[in-house]
């Protein structure tokens, strides 16, 4: 058993606190990981306010890089000393999605069987089965994706760890779920961390017109630095009209809703070209509803999809994204707005609410 420092939320709406927790040695199929860096994601804030479940206390953090400290019986894909990116889609290989050759939809993803606990023995629920605002965490071995190309420099780890969730969600929404093609037009509504990653994905995928839509000029400027060719401030102009004007009156081939509210969903639906595609990647609050005439759905054609983790298969996509980063084609460094400690997580939440950061990254180990 290992005593380590970690960031815990004990009850709904309480501020996260740094506590000593107990982490067991790995059992069969598990890995003990020394955490190096972990990004602060909006999902962590959802856990804090009870938006994911009521299974408090939560061990927060999930966008992480780490170094494998120990492995359990039967683990062969990783070794002690490997530097890894943690993921929350460790595929089971047995469910109906895996059997039909679509493991990125795995319906029974794996987590560690053993529980990490508070010092009094209270079980912790780790965020997305990871819990990486901690000096060490216990995960299913399949949640560890080895970083290709050898060890990273410390400043690179902070950037690459963001592939664990938000950045990959945005990249995958365009490249996987939306299946962008070279020469297409892409509009992204909402330019926070996930939306900005979608902009980067559109550029990486070869889109020629990349339209960023947001209420904030600073976010639009950041989107432009990641590859947006056009900017629309939706406080000043109707985004649907603007997207149609930019695309010759037709609408975009692919529209990404990176916000997840009724108004942006409707805008994304209407801003598509005929037979265009729409992808919802922004996570809606429970109870969010929208009304769309089915005749409009039929007459407009195309597709409406939601992106689960950007339909990403970590063992396939993470190494490719790291390679693109090393080649200078994917600017992960610019997603890192600040480097902080575990004591600063609540402050990072406040900055996220205010739209002042793309990602704060907690630096944990060396």
Order of alpha helices (4+ residues) and beta strands (2+ residues): beta-beta-beta-alpha-beta-beta-beta-alpha-beta-beta-beta-beta-alpha-alpha-beta-alpha-beta-alpha-beta-alpha-beta-alpha-beta-alpha-beta-alpha-beta-alpha-beta
